[in-house]
Amino acid sequence: MLDSETLKYLAELTRKRNAVILAHNYQRPEVQDVGDFVGDSLDLSRRAAETKADVIVFCGVHFMAETAAILSPQKTVLMPDVNAGCPMANMLTVRELREMKKAHPGAVVVTYVNSSAAVKAESDICCTSANAVRIVDSIIPRDKEVMFIPDRWLGDYVSKQLKRPLILANGYCPTHQRILPEFIERARKEHPAAKVIVHPECTAEVVALADAVGSTSQILKYCRESAAEEFIIGTEVGILHRLAKESPGKKFYAASPVSDCPNMKLTTVEKIIWSLEDMETRITVEPEVAEKARLAIERMLKVSAQTAAKN
């Protein structure tokens, strides 16, 4: 529990800097509690772009702050701890992607937002875990080669949903990879009435055991709307805090005791305060890279909007 003086000082700093605090669903509970917006990475960046804030404090990992900088080039984007990187995003370099493109010159490159700005800039279109299936399904003709990067497990999930072969990279999220099938089976024995919902970044074996599969926003929605009272959650444990707040009275259990992302937990309220005091560390993206990456993101948003209109 944060003391009232700390909260008061943070509020004063936020007003002074005309800042907005964004907190990802996987952040520490106290960081989520001081966030002006809590959510997934792309939704946070889009909401920040719509505000009149001059400063965005992004409590997440590096690629998320880059995305905010791409969508809000006129704003100052700060990371409270610049060491908060994403292992998956670091598993595919621009050089490696270019080699993949040489091997498959006609392929459409679909890039998960959990990637660097430089990799996004080399892509045709981006996707999120929530819209990945829709984005790939929009690519025609259906025999057109599609390269899905960098997450092999999300790509595997999309491929199976659409019954469409994809060219996959070898990237993965270490946190979700640590959620093992035996953890799901054990949790089910301990909580037989619970529904199992997992993130599509989990391995194929774990996905096959789930009652439902979804992004963080979809997990939150599923648990809010479900008649079930207990849930086994197969994603980073930070989301349990928001789940408990949004669905009071329901019970939530982490599928794995080790599904904790150390990078997501680097940010603290103290670091947020220091970031606003010193206006550090600022995240910028080279204009040429940002423009190309923005095009891939905007193509995704256009396809998502068209799909939503049809439905």
Buried (B, 14 or more C-beta within 10 A) or exposed (E): EEEEEBEEBBEEBBEEBEBBBBBBBBBBBBBBBBBBBBBBBBBBBBBBBEBEBEBBBBBBBBBBBBBBBBBBBEBBBBBBBBEBBBBBBBBBEEEBBEEBBEEEEEBBBBBBBBBBBBBBBBBBBBBBBBBBBBBBBBBEEEEEBBBBBBBBBBBBBBBBBBEBEBBBBEBBBBBBBBBBBEBBEBBBEEBEEBBBBBBBBBBBEBBEBBBBBBBBBBBBBBBEEBEBEBBBBBBBBBBBBBBBEEBEEBBBBBBBEEBBBEBBBBBBBEBBBBBBEEEEBBBEBEEEBBEBBBBBBEBBBEBBEEBEEEE
